[in-house]
Structures are given as C-alpha cells and as structure tokens.
Amino acid sequence: MKILHAAFLPLLAAGCASVAELDASPTLVAATNSGMTALAEAGPTVTYTRHAIEEPGDWRALNDAQSEESR
C-alpha cells in the first residue's frame, strides 16, 4: 500500500499544479495560419515486376568468378 501512495502522490501534486500561460508570439501565430501551406510534391512512381521462383544456381562458380576478378 505504501508503494501505491508513493506512486500516486507525485501525480496528484502535478495534477493540482497551475499551468503557465502559452506564449502567443507572432512567429507561433504565423505558423498556425492555414493560408501559408505549401502543396506537397508528387512522390515517386512505384512499379511492380513479377519474378519467377527458381532453383538456386551454382554458387561455387560464382565465388570462383568473383575471386578471380578481385585479384
């Protein structure tokens, strides 16, 4: 029960505290102006290409080809 009181007392104190007034500076007010919004650019087009499922190829030949090129 003591742990429950220890958890709720700070929450109760914070809930009863007064809240400061919000800043109404001109830059914040201008940011909320809906007339100043810009249109979003068109996104990239996405195309789907179907690939058939195949059996794995010969990986030893591929490794040998790559090791020959790296030398």
Stockholm file with secondary structure:
# STOCKHOLM 1.0

chainA/1-71         MKILHAAFLPLLAAGCASVAELDASPTLVAATNSGMTALAEAGPTVTYTRHAIEEPGDWRALNDAQSEESR
#=GR chainA/1-71 SS CHHHHHHHHHHHHHHHSCCCCCCCCHHHHHHTCGGGCCCCCCCCCCCCCCCCCCCCCCHHHHHHHHHHHHC
#=GC SS_cons        CHHHHHHHHHHHHHHHSCCCCCCCCHHHHHHTCGGGCCCCCCCCCCCCCCCCCCCCCCHHHHHHHHHHHHC
//
